[in-house]
Amino acid sequence: MRYIIFLVKIFFITSTIYSQIELVPVENPVYEYLKRMQLKELISFNSSDIPISRSKIASYIKQIDSKSENLTIVDKQILNDLKVEFQYELTGLLDNTHGIFNNGDLNLFNDKKQKYLYSFADSNASIFFDGIGSLHYGVSGGDTIEKKSLGFGKIGFRLRGTILNSIGMYLRADNGVVVSGTRNDKYLGISNDPKLVANGKYMGDGFFETYEGHLRVATKNEIFSAIIGKESVKNGFGYIDKLFLSDNTVSFNFIGFNVNYKAIDYSFKYSSLKGDSLGRRDIEMKNLVSHRLTIKLSNQFRFGIFESLITVDRPFNITYLVPMSLIRAADYNAGGTQSDLNNALLGFDAEFIPKKKWAIQGSLLIDDLNFSRLFNNVRDDGRPGNDNRFGFQIGTIWTDAFSVPDFTVALEYTRLNQFVYTHRTNKSQYTNWGLPLGHMLSPNSDEIALKLNYNFSSRLSSILLFQYQRSAKGIVIENDSLVRNYGGDINRGDGDILFPVNFLDGNRINRYLFTFNLTWQPIRQYFIDLKFFYGINDKLYNNTKTNLVYSFINFRIDY
């Protein structure tokens, strides 16, 4: 009983600040803004572990506002918009909000205030209820595929709030329906958003639904917090894509906790994933155990350590819940047989800001870590071990680049050696719903990516992304038996010890990918998105080239 009373005091009695504990989803553009403000040395922001809470974002906004004389005109406009969006977190007031159901005033096109369907706040609790909806239309073509066109719409809601400054809740749910297009046209939707594969009725009935949500408890100043929910998570310093954890896959369920104190940021998660074996059999239990430690040595230098483990066909195991321990060591304690079925990853990364407005980062990934073969990846019998697979990434980002205000350039090189993210059981690969938990690049590949981001105003922004990729893949089967796997398919890791495979062995493909996005917000919380994609696949192994072109226009409302 003493311990229960003690915990109650920690979470409630000591929490005297007004705050919103719920997290802000990783796709929110506020994170891109905070990153640029970090580069301008206006805030000390850790971009390697998101999402973070509305309360913490509000604290950054306050710091930026106190130094607003250093901002460009457009960044000041964005700051003013954020001060309206996060007004309650900043001031505890609602005078810049408009609750449509609060007073029955259907002023749907109010451009000065943050609109909600309903909002409420007092000294003990706050509730914000939003409606969300969108219409999407896309067309595609190419020299080897027939033209496609697809139209679909989504409608849903978002509910969030905080109780007693310590308990945060968040729920977003929507339903979608395909309104035009054949079954074959629906593949266009998957090309644009691969996460649609997680909706079983999308290809058949044309219906789909998504949701995310969490319940989060935090102490004063969020020194410690615990969470249970379903969210997308990003881990790593990558500026264009992340090596360790990314939003390239479907959001997943997890329990976890965070410790944030001065120069130390630590996060732990025990997650449930969707897996299968070669697409033939669903895996009842596939889990991800991960943690990350980030240390801020100065405002210019951060260093991070990441570790994760994929377990399969095994129920919840408290062995992996020991915080601040080596997950791989805990895995060895689980027994040799089970350990061979699991997939361990270890990562190191660092970010350095050598000059104001410019940063560089480096990341190293060691997949399926085996210390006994760390520097000699050969088995005792002379066969290739392939127990340690390496990936690495180096990148740079520059804001107000070439002395052009509001122009940000990111350049990144990523290499994933053969069999990275895979596992020879074809069960413990580093995926969720068949999509990578880490970088979108396939194994046995490398990529040079260039991202150009320009904000014309606070309501009009553009992104141009160019990617040059080299990949190789392929398997050889003789007499119904696998005799060679070149390690280029994330969902096919067997055969890695049959034959030595060098980087880019296999069926070589070079890709040239161009993506352009334009987002316009003509009225607060009304959005128009344009997306254009053009890709060339140069299949060197058979001397042919193919191309794919598609474009989408989206109309969104968010209040």
C-alpha positions in Angstrom: 0.0 0.0 0.0 2.9 2.4 0.8 4.2 1.9 -2.7 0.8 2.6 -4.3 0.5 5.8 -2.3 4.0 6.8 -3.3 3.2 6.3 -7.0 0.0 8.3 -6.7 2.0 11.2 -5.2 4.5 11.0 -8.0 1.9 11.2 -10.8 -0.7 13.5 -9.4 0.4 15.5 -6.3 3.7 16.7 -7.8 2.2 17.5 -11.2 1.3 21.2 -10.8 2.0 22.5 -14.3 -0.7 22.9 -16.9 0.2 20.5 -19.8 -1.1 18.3 -22.5 0.5 14.9 -22.1 -0.8 13.3 -25.3 1.7 12.8 -28.1 1.7 14.6 -31.5 1.7 12.1 -34.4 5.0 11.8 -36.3 3.5 13.0 -39.6 2.7 16.4 -38.1 4.8 19.1 -40.0 5.7 20.7 -36.6 8.6 18.3 -36.4 10.2 19.6 -39.6 9.8 23.2 -38.2 11.4 22.2 -34.9 14.3 20.6 -36.8 15.0 23.8 -38.6 14.8 25.8 -35.4 17.4 23.4 -33.9 19.7 24.0 -36.8 19.3 27.8 -36.2 20.4 27.1 -32.6 17.1 28.5 -31.2 16.2 25.3 -29.4 17.8 22.1 -28.3 15.6 19.5 -30.1 16.2 15.8 -30.2 14.9 14.6 -33.6 16.0 11.0 -33.1 13.1 9.9 -30.9 9.7 11.0 -31.8 6.7 11.5 -31.2 6.8 13.9 -28.3 4.0 15.5 -26.3 2.0 18.6 -27.1 3.4 20.1 -23.8 7.0 19.6 -24.9 6.3 21.1 -28.3 4.7 24.1 -26.6 7.9 24.6 -24.5 9.9 24.7 -27.8 7.4 27.2 -29.3 7.9 29.5 -26.2 11.7 29.4 -26.7 11.4 30.2 -30.4 9.0 33.0 -29.7 11.4 34.6 -27.2 14.0 34.7 -30.0 11.7 35.5 -32.9 13.8 38.4 -34.1 16.1 35.7 -35.6 13.4 34.2 -37.8 12.6 34.8 -41.4 9.2 36.3 -42.3 7.8 32.9 -43.3 9.1 31.3 -40.1 7.4 34.0 -38.1 4.2 33.3 -39.9 4.5 29.6 -39.1 5.3 30.5 -35.5 2.1 32.6 -35.3 0.1 29.7 -36.7 1.6 27.3 -34.1 0.8 29.8 -31.3 -2.8 29.5 -32.3 -2.8 25.8 -32.7 -1.0 25.2 -29.4 -2.6 28.1 -27.5 -4.1 26.0 -24.7 -0.7 24.4 -24.0 1.0 27.8 -24.1 -1.5 29.8 -22.0 -4.2 27.6 -20.6 -6.7 29.7 -22.5 -9.2 28.9 -25.3 -10.0 32.4 -26.7 -8.3 31.6 -30.0 -10.3 28.4 -30.4 -13.7 27.9 -32.0 -15.8 25.0 -30.9 -18.5 24.4 -33.5 -20.8 22.4 -31.1 -20.0 24.6 -28.1 -22.2 27.5 -29.2 -23.8 26.2 -32.4 -21.9 28.7 -34.5 -21.1 27.1 -37.9 -18.3 29.4 -38.8 -16.5 26.7 -40.7 -14.2 29.0 -42.6 -12.8 31.0 -39.7 -9.1 31.6 -40.6 -8.1 33.2 -37.3 -8.9 30.6 -34.7 -8.2 26.9 -34.3 -11.4 25.1 -35.0 -12.8 22.0 -33.1 -16.1 20.2 -33.2 -16.0 20.5 -29.4 -13.5 21.8 -26.9 -13.6 21.9 -23.1 -11.0 22.7 -20.4 -11.0 23.5 -16.7 -8.4 23.1 -13.9 -8.7 19.3 -13.9 -9.2 18.2 -17.5 -9.2 19.2 -21.1 -11.0 17.6 -24.0 -10.7 18.4 -27.7 -12.8 16.6 -30.4 -12.0 17.0 -34.1 -13.6 15.8 -37.3 -11.3 14.7 -40.1 -12.1 14.0 -43.7 -10.4 13.8 -47.1 -11.0 13.1 -50.8 -8.3 11.5 -53.0 -8.0 11.1 -56.7 -5.1 9.6 -58.6 -4.1 8.5 -62.0 -1.1 6.5 -63.2 0.5 5.1 -66.3 3.8 3.7 -67.6 5.3 1.9 -70.6 4.5 -1.6 -69.4 1.3 -1.1 -67.4 -2.2 0.0 -68.3 -3.5 3.3 -67.2 -5.2 3.4 -63.8 -7.4 5.9 -62.0 -8.7 5.7 -58.4 -10.9 7.8 -56.2 -11.6 7.3 -52.6 -12.7 9.2 -49.5 -12.1 9.0 -45.8 -14.0 10.4 -42.8 -13.3 10.1 -39.1 -12.6 11.8 -35.8 -9.9 12.6 -33.4 -10.3 12.8 -29.6 -7.6 13.9 -27.3 -7.1 15.4 -23.8 -5.4 15.4 -20.5 -6.6 14.7 -17.0 -5.0 16.2 -13.8 -2.0 17.3 -15.9 -0.7 13.8 -15.8 -2.9 11.4 -17.8 -3.0 12.0 -21.6 -5.3 10.2 -24.0 -5.5 10.2 -27.8 -7.7 8.4 -30.3 -7.9 8.9 -34.1 -10.1 6.6 -36.2 -11.3 6.9 -39.8 -13.2 4.8 -42.4 -12.6 4.9 -46.1 -14.3 3.7 -49.2 -13.2 3.5 -52.8 -15.7 5.5 -54.9 -14.2 4.9 -58.4 -11.8 2.4 -59.9 -11.6 -1.3 -60.6 -9.8 -3.9 -58.5 -6.7 -3.5 -60.6 -6.9 0.3 -60.1 -6.7 -0.2 -56.3 -3.0 -1.1 -56.7 -2.4 2.5 -57.4 -3.6 3.3 -53.9 -1.0 0.8 -52.5 1.7 2.4 -54.7 0.9 5.8 -53.2 0.4 4.4 -49.6 1.8 0.9 -49.0 0.2 0.9 -45.6 -3.1 0.0 -47.3 -1.9 -3.6 -47.4 -2.9 -3.8 -43.7 -6.6 -3.4 -44.6 -7.9 -6.8 -45.7 -11.1 -5.4 -47.2 -9.4 -2.8 -49.3 -8.7 -4.9 -52.4 -12.0 -6.8 -52.1 -14.8 -4.7 -50.9 -13.1 -1.4 -51.3 -13.5 -0.5 -47.6 -10.7 0.3 -45.2 -10.3 1.7 -41.7 -7.4 2.9 -39.6 -6.9 4.0 -36.1 -4.2 5.1 -33.7 -4.4 5.9 -30.0 -2.7 5.8 -26.7 -3.0 6.3 -22.9 0.0 8.0 -21.4 0.9 8.9 -17.8 3.7 11.3 -17.0 5.3 12.9 -14.0 6.0 16.6 -13.6 8.0 18.0 -16.5 7.7 14.5 -18.1 10.9 13.3 -16.4 9.2 9.8 -16.5 6.3 8.7 -18.6 4.6 5.4 -19.4 2.4 4.6 -22.4 0.2 1.9 -23.9 -1.1 2.4 -27.4 -0.8 2.1 -31.1 1.3 4.7 -32.8 4.0 5.2 -35.4 7.5 5.7 -34.0 10.7 7.1 -35.4 14.2 6.3 -34.0 17.4 7.6 -35.5 19.0 10.8 -36.8 18.3 10.1 -40.5 17.1 13.3 -42.3 15.3 11.6 -45.2 14.6 8.1 -43.9 15.5 6.3 -40.6 17.6 3.2 -40.3 16.3 2.0 -36.9 12.6 2.7 -36.6 10.5 4.6 -39.2 7.0 5.3 -40.3 7.4 3.2 -43.5 5.2 0.5 -42.0 1.8 0.3 -40.3 1.6 1.7 -36.8 1.8 -1.0 -34.1 0.7 -1.7 -30.6 3.2 -1.3 -27.7 3.7 -0.6 -24.1 6.7 1.5 -23.1 8.2 4.2 -20.9 10.5 7.2 -21.4 13.0 8.8 -19.1 14.1 12.4 -20.0 16.4 14.1 -17.6 18.8 16.9 -18.6 21.2 15.4 -21.1 19.7 11.9 -21.1 16.8 10.6 -23.2 15.9 6.9 -22.8 12.9 5.1 -24.3 11.8 1.5 -24.1 9.0 -0.4 -26.0 7.6 -3.9 -26.1 5.6 -4.1 -29.3 3.2 -6.5 -31.1 3.7 -6.9 -34.8 1.9 -8.6 -37.7 4.0 -11.3 -39.4 3.9 -14.2 -41.7 6.2 -16.8 -43.2 6.7 -16.3 -46.9 3.1 -15.1 -47.1 1.8 -18.6 -46.5 1.1 -18.7 -42.8 0.3 -16.0 -40.3 2.5 -15.9 -37.3 0.4 -15.8 -34.1 2.9 -14.0 -32.0 5.6 -11.6 -33.4 7.0 -9.1 -31.0 9.5 -6.3 -31.1 11.5 -5.3 -28.0 13.5 -2.1 -28.5 15.1 0.7 -26.5 17.1 3.8 -27.3 19.5 5.9 -25.3 20.4 9.4 -26.5 23.0 11.5 -24.8 23.4 15.2 -25.4 27.1 16.0 -24.9 26.5 19.6 -26.0 24.0 21.6 -28.0 26.1 20.7 -31.0 26.6 17.0 -30.5 24.4 14.1 -29.6 25.2 10.3 -29.5 22.7 7.5 -29.6 22.6 3.7 -29.0 19.7 1.6 -30.3 19.0 -2.1 -29.7 16.0 -4.2 -30.8 15.0 -7.8 -30.9 12.3 -9.6 -33.0 10.8 -12.6 -31.3 8.3 -15.0 -32.8 6.0 -17.9 -31.7 6.5 -16.9 -28.1 4.1 -15.2 -25.7 4.9 -12.2 -23.6 8.1 -12.7 -21.7 9.1 -10.6 -18.7 12.7 -11.4 -19.4 12.8 -8.6 -21.9 11.2 -6.0 -19.7 14.3 -5.2 -17.6 15.1 -1.6 -18.4 18.6 -0.3 -19.2 19.9 -3.8 -19.9 21.3 -5.5 -23.0 18.3 -7.0 -24.8 20.6 -9.5 -26.6 22.0 -10.7 -23.3 18.4 -11.2 -22.0 17.7 -13.1 -25.2 20.6 -15.5 -24.5 19.0 -16.1 -21.1 15.9 -17.2 -22.9 17.7 -20.3 -24.1 19.7 -21.3 -27.1 16.9 -22.8 -29.2 14.7 -19.7 -28.8 17.6 -17.3 -29.3 18.3 -18.8 -32.7 14.8 -18.0 -33.8 15.1 -14.3 -32.8 16.5 -11.4 -34.8 18.7 -8.9 -32.8 19.8 -5.5 -34.1 22.2 -3.0 -32.6 22.7 0.5 -33.8 24.8 3.6 -33.1 24.3 7.1 -34.4 25.5 10.6 -33.8 24.6 14.1 -34.9 27.0 17.1 -35.0 26.2 20.7 -35.8 29.6 22.1 -36.8 28.1 25.4 -37.9 24.8 27.2 -37.4 22.1 26.1 -39.8 24.1 23.0 -40.9 24.2 19.5 -39.4 25.7 16.1 -40.3 24.8 12.6 -39.0 26.1 9.1 -39.2 24.4 5.8 -38.4 25.6 2.2 -38.1 23.3 -0.8 -38.0 24.5 -4.3 -37.1 21.8 -6.9 -37.9 21.4 -10.3 -36.1 24.3 -9.5 -33.8 26.6 -12.4 -33.0 29.6 -11.3 -31.0 31.6 -14.4 -31.7 31.6 -13.7 -35.4 31.6 -9.9 -35.2 34.9 -9.5 -37.2 35.1 -12.9 -38.9 31.8 -13.7 -40.5 32.7 -17.3 -41.4 31.5 -20.5 -39.7 33.9 -23.1 -38.3 33.2 -25.4 -41.3 34.2 -22.6 -43.7 30.7 -21.8 -44.9 29.6 -18.1 -44.9 28.2 -17.1 -41.5 26.1 -14.1 -42.5 25.3 -13.7 -38.8 26.4 -10.0 -38.7 24.9 -7.9 -41.5 25.8 -4.2 -41.7 24.0 -1.1 -42.8 25.1 2.4 -42.5 24.0 5.9 -43.4 25.6 9.3 -43.6 23.7 12.5 -44.2 23.7 16.3 -44.0 21.0 18.9 -43.7 21.3 22.7 -44.4 18.6 25.2 -43.7 18.5 28.7 -45.4 20.7 26.9 -47.8 22.8 29.0 -50.3 21.6 32.1 -48.4 18.0 31.4 -49.6 15.6 32.0 -46.7 13.2 29.1 -46.0 15.0 26.7 -48.3 16.3 23.4 -46.7 18.5 20.8 -48.4 19.1 17.3 -47.1 21.5 14.9 -48.7 21.9 11.3 -47.5 23.7 8.1 -48.5 22.4 4.8 -47.2 23.8 1.3 -47.7 22.2 -2.0 -46.6 24.3 -5.0 -47.2 22.8 -8.3 -48.3 20.3 -9.9 -45.9 20.1 -6.9 -43.7 16.7 -6.9 -41.9 16.0 -10.5 -43.0 16.2 -13.7 -40.9 16.9 -17.2 -42.1 13.7 -18.5 -40.4 11.6 -16.2 -42.7 9.6 -15.4 -39.5 11.8 -12.9 -37.6 12.5 -10.4 -40.4 12.5 -6.8 -39.4 9.0 -6.1 -40.7 5.4 -5.4 -39.8 2.7 -6.4 -42.3 5.6 -7.2 -44.7 6.8 -3.6 -44.6 10.2 -2.6 -43.2 10.3 -1.2 -39.6 13.5 0.6 -40.7 14.6 2.2 -43.9 12.4 1.7 -47.0 15.4 0.6 -49.1 15.6 -3.2 -49.7 18.6 -5.2 -48.5 21.6 -5.6 -50.9 21.1 -2.0 -52.0 22.4 1.5 -51.6 20.8 4.9 -52.2 21.7 8.5 -52.7 18.8 10.7 -51.8 18.5 14.5 -52.2 15.5 16.4 -50.6 14.8 20.0 -51.4 12.2 21.7 -49.2 11.0 25.3 -49.8 8.3 27.2 -47.9 6.8 29.9 -50.1 4.7 31.0 -47.2 3.4 29.6 -43.9 0.5 28.0 -45.9 2.3 26.9 -49.1 5.2 24.5 -49.1 6.9 22.2 -51.6 9.2 19.1 -51.4 11.3 17.7 -54.2 12.9 14.3 -53.6 15.3 12.5 -55.9 16.5 9.0 -55.2 19.1 7.0 -57.0 19.1 3.4 -56.0 21.2 0.3 -56.8 19.7 -3.0 -55.9 20.2 -6.7 -56.5 18.0 -9.6 -55.7 17.0 -13.0 -56.9 16.8 -16.7 -55.8 17.9 -19.9 -57.6 15.8 -23.0 -57.1 16.8 -26.4 -58.5 14.7 -29.6 -58.0 12.3 -27.7 -55.7 15.3 -26.8 -53.4 16.8 -23.4 -52.8 20.4 -23.3 -53.9 21.2 -19.6 -53.8 19.6 -16.5 -52.3 21.2 -13.1 -53.2 19.8 -11.5 -50.0 17.8 -8.7 -51.7 14.3 -9.5 -50.4 13.5 -8.4 -46.8 10.9 -11.2 -46.5 13.2 -14.0 -47.7 16.3 -14.7 -45.5 16.8 -18.4 -45.9 19.8 -19.7 -47.8 22.1 -17.1 -46.5 24.7 -19.8 -45.5 24.5 -21.8 -48.8 26.8 -19.7 -50.9 29.0 -16.5 -50.4 27.2 -13.4 -51.6 28.9 -10.1 -52.2 27.3 -6.7 -52.2 25.1 -6.2 -55.3 25.4 -9.8 -56.5 22.3 -11.0 -58.2 19.8 -9.5 -60.6 20.9 -5.8 -60.8 18.4 -3.0 -61.0 19.1 0.8 -61.0 16.3 3.1 -60.0 15.8 6.8 -60.6 12.9 8.1 -58.6 11.5 11.6 -58.6 8.7 12.7 -56.1 7.2 16.2 -55.9 4.8 17.3 -53.2 3.0 20.6 -52.9 0.8 21.4 -49.9 -1.5 24.5 -49.7 -3.6 25.6 -46.8 -5.9 28.3 -48.2 -7.8 28.5 -45.0 -6.7 27.3 -41.6 -7.3 23.5 -41.4 -8.3 23.2 -45.0 -5.6 21.5 -47.2 -5.0 20.8 -50.8 -2.1 18.3 -51.5 -0.6 17.6 -54.9 1.8 14.7 -55.5 3.6 13.7 -58.6 5.9 10.6 -58.9 8.1 9.5 -61.8 10.3 6.4 -61.6 12.6 4.6 -64.0 13.7 1.0 -63.4 16.8 0.1 -65.3 17.0 -3.7 -65.2 20.6 -4.3 -66.0 20.3 -8.1 -65.7 18.1 -8.3 -68.8 18.9 -4.9 -70.4 15.4 -3.4 -70.2 13.9 -0.2 -68.8 10.5 0.4 -67.5 8.9 3.5 -66.0 6.0 4.3 -63.7 4.2 7.7 -63.4 1.4 8.6 -61.0 -0.1 11.7 -59.5 -2.6 12.4 -56.7 -4.7 15.3 -55.6 -6.1 15.3 -52.1 -8.5 17.6 -50.3 -8.4 17.5 -46.5 -10.2 19.1 -43.6 -8.9 18.7 -40.1 -11.0 20.1 -37.2 
